[in-house]
Amino acid sequence: MSDRYRELSVELGERSYPIFIGEDLLGTQDLSAYVSGVQVMIVTNETVAPLYLERAKGCFPGKRIDTVILPDGEKFKDWQTLNSIFDGLLEQRHSRKTTLVALGGGVVGDMAGFAAACYQRGVPFIQIPTTLLSQVDSSVGGKTGINHPLGKNMIGAFHQPQAVLIDTASLQTLPPREVSAGLAEVIKYGLIRDEGFLAWLEDQMESLVSLDPEALAEAIFRSCACKAGVVALDEREGGLRAILNLGHTFGHAIETYAGYGNWLHGEAVGTGMLMAAELSALEGMISREDCDRINQLILRAGLPDKPPAGMTADDFMSLMAVDKKNVDGLLRLVLLRSVGDAVVTSEASPENLALTFARFCS
């Protein structure tokens, strides 16, 4: 086993679970201890299945394994595709002792987790994320769900996994655009909670973009450690956990406007973080130099720095109005008090928000 193998724990009392991080864990890491029954349903997609499905089966020796293979893409994160998971479970007569396994990126993880939360009123599941974005973000913390035409991730449930298995070798098959999308979420952790990590990312960005195994292993571990710490303090986003949504209110609006899948989630979050930084500067929280620093890092990660052509301030406002963080009709945004320190606020001035849109919407 690689000397880059590391373990973390998400501390949630009796529902705590491990995160295993390392090279070539698929097929070699025995996860059968996290399966209470004999039935396993692996949910994956048509892109990931030919690459990793057979190896993933090797993580469950002695179990009866069935599979559901979904179409690939954010546009399929909907009720119809979710129902195909239930079809597979029912057709193969899976009981309430079954365990679902999410093998794929964030879409597969969110949908398999939501199916697990719903099937027979809740069954266990395990996350095996295969994209950088899902490894550092969506596989940890128990958020599951699907999209609605009017808003992203508006229908879902909190449902924690039994374990998370991160095989860093799976990233070697990722297209460059998917790597960049994942790096947006990695950068986020430095911005909201760890300026030292942000400085490390500035030093290592080219190594990360080129998929250097040593740099990736460190970035994944530090990102997961940050998220695990936040989730342990605020599992259901009653307060602190909302800082993990830096850039997401703007980003979800971009995704919905562009049509799900046309902009990758991380691409939209990257631009959204730049908009949040601009608003933070206008509110007098961070400096212009801080904004420039963030912009340079986003560009070096290969991420866009502008929303889709033609997207207006009115488009943003109408789509942001249905964001899950809003309370009693007030728009709540994650801003930066300083680099490495985020805050959730509903007090950003409308004038500064309008200036932010004017800066980004051409």
Stockholm file with secondary structure:
# STOCKHOLM 1.0

chainA/1-362         MSDRYRELSVELGERSYPIFIGEDLLGTQDLSAYVSGVQVMIVTNETVAPLYLERAKGCFPGKRIDTVILPDGEKFKDWQTLNSIFDGLLEQRHSRKTTLVALGGGVVGDMAGFAAACYQRGVPFIQIPTTLLSQVDSSVGGKTGINHPLGKNMIGAFHQPQAVLIDTASLQTLPPREVSAGLAEVIKYGLIRDEGFLAWLEDQMESLVSLDPEALAEAIFRSCACKAGVVALDEREGGLRAILNLGHTFGHAIETYAGYGNWLHGEAVGTGMLMAAELSALEGMISREDCDRINQLILRAGLPDKPPAGMTADDFMSLMAVDKKNVDGLLRLVLLRSVGDAVVTSEASPENLALTFARFCS
#=GR chainA/1-362 SS CCTTCEEEEECCGGGCEEEEEETTCTTTSCCGGGCCSSEEEEEEETTTHHHHHHHHHTTSTTCEEEEEEECCSGGGCSHHHHHHHHHHHHHTTCCTTCEEEEEESHHHHHHHHHHHHHGGGCCCEEEEECSHHIIIIITSSCEEEEEETTEEEEEEEECCCSCEEEEGGGGGGSCHHHHHHHHHHHHHHHHHHCHHHHHHHHHHHHHHHTTCHHHHHHHHHHHHHHHHHHHHHCTTCSSGGGGGGTTHHHHHHHHHHHCBTTBCHHHHHHHHHHHHHHHHHHTTSSCHHHHHHHHHHHHHTTCCSSCCTTCCHHHHHHHHTTCTTCBTTBCCEEEEEETTEEEEESCCCHHHHHHHHHHHCC
#=GC SS_cons         CCTTCEEEEECCGGGCEEEEEETTCTTTSCCGGGCCSSEEEEEEETTTHHHHHHHHHTTSTTCEEEEEEECCSGGGCSHHHHHHHHHHHHHTTCCTTCEEEEEESHHHHHHHHHHHHHGGGCCCEEEEECSHHIIIIITSSCEEEEEETTEEEEEEEECCCSCEEEEGGGGGGSCHHHHHHHHHHHHHHHHHHCHHHHHHHHHHHHHHHTTCHHHHHHHHHHHHHHHHHHHHHCTTCSSGGGGGGTTHHHHHHHHHHHCBTTBCHHHHHHHHHHHHHHHHHHTTSSCHHHHHHHHHHHHHTTCCSSCCTTCCHHHHHHHHTTCTTCBTTBCCEEEEEETTEEEEESCCCHHHHHHHHHHHCC
//
